[in-house]
Amino acid sequence: MSWKVVAALREILARERGASVKDWGGKTPIALVFANTYHAGMSNLGFQAVYGLFNAESDVVCERVFLPDRNLADEYARSGSPLLSLESQRPLIEFEIVAFSLSHENDYPGLVRLLRLARIPARRQDRSESHPLIMAGGVTMRLNPEPLADFLDLVLIGDGEIIIPFFLRTWREVRSKLPLPKKERLLHLARNVPGAYAPAYYEAALDREGRLISFQPTRSDLPAVVSPARAQPLPPPALTSIILTPQTEFAQTRLVEVGRGCPRGCRFCLAGFVYRPPRFHPAEAVIEALGPPGSQPERVGLVSPAVADHPQLEEIIRGLTDQGRQVTVSSLRLESLTPTLAQALTAGRLKSAAIAPEAGSERLRTFINKDLTQEQIFEGVRLLAEADIRRIKLYFMIGLPTETQADVEAVVELVKKVKDRLKRSFKGRRLLPELTLSVAGFTPKPFTPFQRTPMLETGEMKRRAKILQNRVRGLQGVRVHFDLPKWAYLQTLLSRGDRRVSLLIEALDRLEGNLTKALKEVPFNPDFFVTRSLDQDPLLPWSFIDHGFSPGFLDQEMDRAAAGRTTPPCRPETCRLCGICPPGEDVL
């Protein structure tokens, strides 16, 4: 074991506030692993929340493990030290359970690398009875766990507040009967934990073209369909950051979840579908979850896919600012922005804001169900500038279904009009905010209406990005950031692939992330999953997961898009369109 690695981990721990360091005696040791760096993992509220849920149990010791940064990775390689946990600096292989929290598909190669560094065989079939249970949860596991299925013993699909207590209760039953063979332990968990999926006990069949035609459990006592565990309503308290550290995207900021899911139902966005129905914490639950303010001013970040749709957002912001806290928000919806809300943000000393028009033309915004007019965009940006917001980030996508070159050029025209409206509104009375365009390639996601839509080929994506870049160049006070099309391609492949894609994940680890070389190595055509329409596929790799939609609902959304029709926001108290909320049930 390298003492330099130990010293580096202890130094990180010393800079934190709120970490849980427990004695291992008589407890179940669980390693909570983020398949990316410490900076990325500790910026993730979901990861911190799961850490808190595990450590809330007196008979559990949960410690964190991250992908080493370059300096630490070099020391691991030089010393040959096994991968260590942060809290007690113990080897990962000594834990009973290794639980991966997965929020981004492009982190999947990090999972294989972490297991390799821990000296744990990545593939399930190569592990023995003595190895830890390897499992995963998180948003990407709600969508399609199949690219990782050959690496995982167990997948937990659903909300942590529900699934973690069930898992721990069932694990205690398993643990009390040790030594129980791993096969029996897995089967007991898969049968008794809601949202649990044991990939080893499911088999897929493909036709001659490689399309999925059958996916069934190999045992009659396992479900053919897995339903995610759903917390309905969200239980108090609201989830908050457990640990504060300067080494995050939100340095020394307490994050608090104000809601889960989004009522808007943008047809490309997973948050509006896999987290249905949208659920919000009451204002008092959000404020109480943060506890009394300390002696020093505290910065609080409100987190949700739809912060501005919270019915009590102004009350939350006022309550926190009255306590002397500075408030930031993860994103804003222009159609929900009012002068009163803008004033509340000013009182919270917010200096930057992110908004998402997504498309430049109104036609394309209607197609994706982004029911946002130019006038709403202009007025919303004006209100933000009036509130002295100094930096405004606008999110756009290129490569959306039915997009034309005119739609791409419309992004630039929209930005020009925004700048012109700001100049005319303030006429030199104040410094105009800096605008940053963040442009990403469209990636079709499972369980969205666009799940069967092909992704645009990367060459054409680059061409459209170049058009946008050339048109924006020269606009004063406007910056542009483009995501690389090749990473959008990889994200789509990992989102829509089946178990064959595990070979690519291993190749990416072995080739240190060289995507071009990895794609050439695999014995299948990656375009089969990425740039091909899935309209004729009888089954999709994720069809065994049932989020509760009525049969045909997602296809009906595609029909509405083609007809140029929008779908109203999800209102659980009155709407039964998607089929998730049972008739007559009070779901709020």
N, C-alpha and C positions, 0 to 999 in steps of 0.2 A: 504493500500500500504506500502511495506517495504522500509524504508529509506536506509537500507543496500543494497538492490537491486538497488535502484536509485543511490546510491553513487558508486557502482561497475560499473554501466553502464556509469556514467559520467567520471569515471577514464579511462575507455576504450576509450571514445570519446576524452579525453584530450590528449591521446597519438597519435592520428591520425592527418594526414594532408590531407585536401581536402574534408572532409565531408560537406554535404549540410544540413544546419539547417535553416528551413524556418518557417515563421509565417503561421498558418493554415487559417487565415482569407480569405474567399472567394475561397479557393482552394479545389481540390479533394484530400483527404488524401489516399495514397496508402501505404500499408505495403508490402515491398519486403522481403520475408521470405526464408531463407536457412534452409533446414531440417537437419542441422548438426551444429557443433559448429562454433563459430566466427572464429577460426583459419582456419577451412576448407573453410568456406564461403568466407572469405577475401583473400584466396589464389586462388579463382576461377575468372578468367578474365571475363567469361560470366556474372556472378553475378554482378560484378562491372560495366560492360558495360550497363546492363539493368538499374541499379541504375542511371547511367549518362543519359540514354535516357529518363527515366521518369522525372528526375529533370531538364532536359533541357527545359521542358514546364513551362511557368511562372504560369499557373493556376493549377499546380500539386505540392503537397508536398509528396515526397517519403522517407520513413524511413525504416531502416533495423531491422529485427528480426532474432534471431538465437536460436538454441537449447541451453539451459543453460548448462554450464559445471557442473561438480559434485558439486563444492562449491556453485555456484549460484543456482543450482537446490535444494540443501538442504535448502537454505534460502527461496526460493519460497515455498517449502513444509512447512517449519516451520511457516512462516508468513501468508500463505494463500493468498499471493499477486497474482493478475492476471498477465499474461505474458505482459511485457512492451517492447516498441520499444526502440532502442538505442538512436536516436537523441533527442526526446522530453520526453522519458520515459512515454509515454501514453499507456494505455491498448490496446491490439491488437483488442479487440472487438469494439473499438470506430472508427476504420478506415472504410471507405466506401468499399474499395477493399483490399483483402488479396491475394497477388500474390506469389505463390511458384515458386522458380527457382530450377529445379530438374535436376541434372547431373548424379546421381548414383541411381540405383534401390534400393540398400541396405539402402538408406536414407528414403524410404517410411514410415517405422514405425515412424520416426521422425516427419512426417507430422501429423499423428494422435496424437502423444504426444503433439505437439505444439498447436493444436486446443484444446485439453483437458486442457492444462495449461491456455489457453486463455478463457476457459469457453464457447467455441463455440462447439456445437454438431458436431461430426466428420462426421456423415452421412447426406447427403443432405436432405433426407426426414424428418429429425428431426429439421431442421433449420426453422426459421420463417422469415417473411418479414423484421424484424428489424435487422437480422444478416447481416454481410458484405457479399459481393459477394466473393466466394472462387474460385480462378482460379489457373492454373499452366501452365508453359511453360518450355522450356529447352530441352536438347538432348533426354532424355528418353521419353518425350512426342511425339517426332518425330517417335518413334519406336512403342510403345504400351501403350497408356494411360489406358487401360481397368482395370488393377488391382486397379487403383485409381478412376475409374469412379463414384462409388457410394459416394465418398467424395467430388467431385468437381462439381461446377456449370458450369464452362467453362474451356476448354483447348485451348491454343493458340499454333498452330503447325507451326513452320517456323522461319525465321530470324527476330530478334528483330527490326532491322532498318526499316523493312517493316510493320510488324504486330503491333508494339506499336503505331505508329502514327495513323493507321487506327482504332485501338481499342479506343484510347483517343478521336478521332474525333467522333466516334459513341457513346461513353459514354457521351460526352457532349450533344449529341442529347437526349439521354435517361434521363440525369440529368435535362435537361431543362423542361422535362415533368413530373417530380416528383409531386405527388406520383403515379408512374406507377407500377403496380404489378410486382413482381419479374419475374413471368412467361413471361410477355410481354417484360421486359428488356432483359431477356436471349434470347428470340426469335429474338429480334431486333439485338442483337450482333451477334448471330449465322448466321443470314441472310446477314449481311453487313460487317463483318470483315473477310478478307481472312485468311484461315487457322484456323478459329474458329470452335469448336466442343462442343456442349452442350449435355453431355451424357444422361440427363434426357429424351431426345426426340428421343432416339434410343433403339430398342429392339432386343434382340438376341434369337434365337431358337436353341435348342440342340437336337441331336438324342438320342437314348436309351443308347448309349455308352458314352454320354457326349461330343461328338464332335459338333463343331459349324456348323450349316447347313444354317442359315439365320441371317442376321444383316441388319436391315432397319430402316430408320427414321419413326417416328409415324406421321409426318406431311409432306404433299406434298411440302411445301415451303422450306424444308431443303434438302440439298444435300445428296444423298446416298453415295457419295464418297467425302472425304475431301482432298484437295490438299494443301500441305504446302506452305506458303508464302516464296518466294525465292528472295533474293537480287541479281540481275544479271545486271551488275557487282556489286562488293562490292562498296558501296558508300563511298566517303571520308568524314571525316578523318578516318584513321585506328583506331580501338577500342583500348583504353589504360586503364590502371588502373586509377581510379578516386581518390582513397584514398591510401595513404601510411601509413603503420603501422608496428611496429616491430613484431606483433603477427601473422605472416603468415609463410607459407612454404617458401616464397620468401621475407624475411624480408627486408624492405626498397628497394625493387626492383620494378621499373616501368615495367609492362608487356605491350607488344604491339602485337596485332594480325598482322602477316604478310600475312596470307592467311587462307582460310577456305576450308575444304575438302582435299582429298588426291588423286592424279592421279593413284596410284599404284594398287588399287583394290585387296588388299589381301582379300581372300575369307571369312575370319572370322571377318573382321573389318568393323564396321559401318561407320567410317569416309570416307571410299572409296566408299560408296554407297549412304547413305542418304544425303550427302552434295554435290552430283554431280550437275553440273560440278565443278571441283576444280577451285577456284578463288583466285587470289593473288593481294594484294595491290602493286602498283608501289613503287619502292624504295623511291622516293621523298615523297610519301604520308605517308610512315612509319616514315621517319625521321621528317617530318613536324608535325606529330601528337604528337610527344614527346615535341615539342617546343624547344626553345633555352636552352642549358645546363646552370645549375646554377653555383654558385661559388664553390660548393663542387662537387667532382667526383660523378657521378651517375651510378648506376648499372641498366642495362636494360635487360629484358628477352624477347626474340623473341619467340612468341607462334604460333603454327600451328600444325596440325597433320603431316605436311610434310614440315618442315622448310627448309630442305636441297634441296627440289625440287623447291624452289623459284628461278626463273631465274635470279634474281638480288641480291642473298644473299650476295655475296662477296662485292658488292657495298654498301649494307645496313650496313654490319659490318664495312667496312672501313669508311663510312660516320660517323658512331657513334663513332668509336674509334678516329677518327680525332678530334671529339668534346671533347675528354677526357673521354668518357663514357666507362664503363666496360660492356661487352656483354656476356650474357649467352643464350643458346638455349635449347628449351624443349626436343628435340631429334634430332638425326642425322641419315641419311640413308647412309650406308657404300658405296652403289653403286654410290652415288652422291658426295662422298668425294674426293677432289682433293688436291694436294700439295698446290695450291694457297689458297684454302679455309682453309686448316689446318693452314697455316701461318696467315690468317686473324683471325682465332680463337685465335691463340697465341697472336696476337696484342690486342685482346679483353680481354686478361688475363683470359680466360676460364680454369678452373682447373678440371672440371668433365664433363663427357659426357655420354649420354644414347643412346644405339643402340639396335636394336631388330632383331637378327637372327630368333627368334621364334621357330625354330626347328633345331635339330642337324644334320639330314641327308638331303642331297640334294634332295632325292626323296620326302620327306615330304614337304620340302620348295617349290618344284614345285607344289605339290598337293594344297597347300594353296595360290599359286600364289605369293610366296615370291621368286622372280627370283634373287637369290643371291647365288653365288658360294663360295666354301671354299676360293678360292684365293682372291676374293673380300673382304671376312671377314678378312683374314690375312692382306691384304694390308691396309685396312681401319683402323684396330687396330694399325698397325705399324705407319701409318701417325698420328694418335692421340697421340701415345706415343712420336713420333718425335716432335710433337707440345707441348710437356711437359704437356699433360693432365695427372693428377695424379690419377684420379679415373674414371674407366670405368665400367658402369653398362650394363650388357647384359640381355635382356629380352627373356625368353623362355616360352613356354606353354607345358603342358602335357595333354594328353587326346584328342588331335586333331583327327578328323576322319581318319581312316585307320592306326593310330599309332600302332606300334609294340614295343615289348621290345627292339628290336635292335635300333629303333628310339630313345628311351629313353637313351640307353647307348651311342648313337652317340653324345648326348649333351656333355657328359663327354669327349669323345674322341676329340670333336671339341675344347673344352676348353684347354685340354692338348696340342693340336697342336698349339693353339694360344700362350700359354705360351712358348712353345719350339721355335716358330718362333721369338718371342720377344727376347728371350735369345740369339738366333743366330744372330739376326739383330744388337743388341747393344753390345754384348760380354763384358758386364761389364762396358760399357762406361757411362751408366746412370742408375738411379734407375728405375726399371720397375713399371708401374702403377699397382695399386691394382684393381683386378677384382671382381665384385660382380654379382652373378647370381640371378636374380629376376624371380622366377618360379611361374606361375599362372596356374590354371586349365582352360581348354577351356570351354567357355560358349557360346552356340549358340545364335545369336542375330537376331531379326527381320530385314528383308530387306537386309540380306546378303545371299550369295549362300548356307550357312550352316544353314539357319533358321529352316529347318525341321529336322536337324540331332539331334539324341539324345545325351545328355550329358553322359559322362562316369559315372558309379556309383561311389559314394564317396569312397567305400571300395577299389575298383580297383585304383582310383585316389591316395589314400594313399599308396597303394602298389608300384605304379610306382614312387611316390615321394620318398619313402624309398630307392628304388634302386638308384635313382639319388643321394640322400644324402649320402649313403654309398660309392658310387663310387667317389664322390667329396672330401670326407673326406681325409685329408692328403695332398691335393694340396696346396702348400705354396703360399700365396698371393691371395687366392681365398676364397671369402665368399659366402654363399648361403642364400637366403631368400625365404621361401615358403609362399604363401597365403594359408589359411586354406580351404580345399575342401568344408567344410560345407557352407562357405560364397559364394563359386562359385555355389553351389547347389541353395542357396537362390536367387542369382542373376539371374540364369536361370529361376527359378520359377516366379520371379517378371517380367522378360523380356517376357516370353511366356504365362503367365497366362491370364485368363479372369476375369470377375467380381467376380467369386467365391473366388478369391485369396484375396479379401478385408477382408475376415474373418481371414485369416492368419496374415495380416498386423495389425489388431486390437489385435489379440492374442499376437503378438510380443510386442506391446506397453504394454499391460496389464501384460505380464510375464517378462517385463524388458529385452527383447532381448533374452530370452532363446529359441533358435530355436528348440531344441529337444522336449521340452514340447509343443511348439506352433504347431509343425507338428502333434503331437498326438491328439490335440484338434479339428482340422478342420474336417468337415464332407465330405471331398473328399480325394482322393489319390494324394498327391503332385507329385508322380512319373509320373502321367498322363501327366503332363506338362513338366517334366524335362528329364526323361530317356527313354521316348517313342519316336519313330520316328513319325513325323507328315506327312509322305509321303502320307497317305491315307485320310488325313483330307480335306474335300471339301473347307472349309474356315478356315482361321486363325483369331485369335482375332483382328489382326491389318490389315486385308484385306481391311477395309474401308478407309485406308489412301493410297493415290496414289502419289508416288514419281516420277511418269513419266516414269518408265521402260517399255520397249516394252513387250508385253505378252510373257512369257516363258524365258525372258532373264536370270533370276536368275537360273532357271533349266538348261539352256544351259551352264552356268558357272559350275554347278555341273558335267555336262557331260564332259566338258573340263578337269576338275580336275580328273575324273575317267580315262580319256584317257591319263593322264600324260602330258597335254598341258597347257602352261601358256597363259594368255591374256595380250597383250601389255598395257602399261599405258594409262590412259584416256587422250586423246588430243582433246579437244573440237573444235579446229580449223579444224581438219581433220576427226575425228572419229564420227560415228553415230551408233556404235554397240549397246549401251544400250537403245537408243531411246529417251533419255531425251532432247538432243539438236536437234531442228527441222532441217530438211535438208535445207542447204543454209543460215542458220542464222549465222551471225557473233556474236559469244557468248563471245568474249574476250573484 
